[in-house]
Amino acid sequence: MNVNLRSAFLLSQKVVRGMVSRGVQGSIVNVSSKAALVGLDKHVAYCSSKGGMDQLTRVMASELGQHRIRVNSVNPTVVLTEMGKRAWSDPSVSEPMLKKIPMGKFAEPSDVSDAVLFLLSDSSSMIHGITLPVDGGYLCSKL
């Protein structure tokens, strides 16, 4: 909870105070997870903290829109960072999850960073308060 939710909350408070006091408009993108949107066995703390992140995103969006500060989150599936590769390299672990992803693959770090860059850009100037799945379609059969 401290890393996945509390740290984002505390950092956002500090950044937002400065933005509002200086009249700076902008965008904040939180990094959440598909685990915020579905229950995953043996992941109660992770799912709960990421669910809290999505709610933090919505509340911040509601409160900060008047200051022209947009707030969104990205919700990726497994991302093949070094840690992700280690955790999901065993086919007995990865194959069951991959079968649930219509595109049949995990996300690359650039898939997530590209989504974040889009949400930070002027191309998304009317996108506010959303959770954007970056999951290869995992959630389309889960919601």
Secondary structure, 3 states (H helix, E strand, C coil): CHHHHHHHHHHHHHHHHHHHHHCCCEEEEEECCHHHCCCCCCCHHHHHHHHHHHHHHHHHHHHHHHHCEEEEEEEECCECCHHHHHHHCCHHHHHHHHCCCCCCCCECHHHHHHHHHHHHCHHHCCCCCCEEEECCCHHHHCC
